[in-house]
Amino acid sequence: MIAQCRNNNRKAQLALYRKYAHGMFCVAMRFVKNTADAEDITQEAFIRAFRKMDQFEGNVTFGAWLKRIVVNRSIDFLKARKQHFVELEEHRLTLSEEPDWNVDQEVQVNEVKAAIEALPEKYQYVVQLYLVEGYDHSEISEILDLKETTSRSRLMRGKTYLRELLKNKSYVTGS
């Protein structure tokens, strides 16, 4: 099917689109939180993928390759909209050396998602790519164009901030 898509076979492209469209839409939704924007990003990602099919080397699955395009397009979209988040004063953060992601109290999945969305952008992207999308630090550093050590420190700071948000749950109660 990939070979046919490289030859601009529209039926093969449509079959590949049908196979991956829903999953890629869900990835975009996790970033942009808007159906119309996620649909646009998904469409643009497929257009880019089909145009650059010659760059697909087969080192990873087509779905993984396409997902990276969707993630990059989603982040570019958010940056273009210039969403601004209130930055936490970094000198107030204390870093935890604990390797686990456990919190002291029972927390619902929707509360974790809301807390991730409340993180400052530079932490939010790293935490989301690591926890939700399953990328490792080398992949995150490539996607976000930063050093691997920066990815690690942002994840650690984001984790600390996330724990504080979940502990206080101020984002849920509005207090």
Secondary structure, 3 states (H helix, E strand, C coil): CHHHHHCCCHHHHHHHHHHHHHHHHHHHHHHHCCHHHHHHHHHHHHHHHHHCHHHCCCCCCHHHHHHHHHHHHHHHHHHHHCCCCCCCCHHHCCCCCCCCCCCCCCCCHHHHHHHHHHCCHHHHHHHHHHHHCCCCHHHHHHHHCCCHHHHHHHHHHHHHHHHHHHHHCHHHHCC
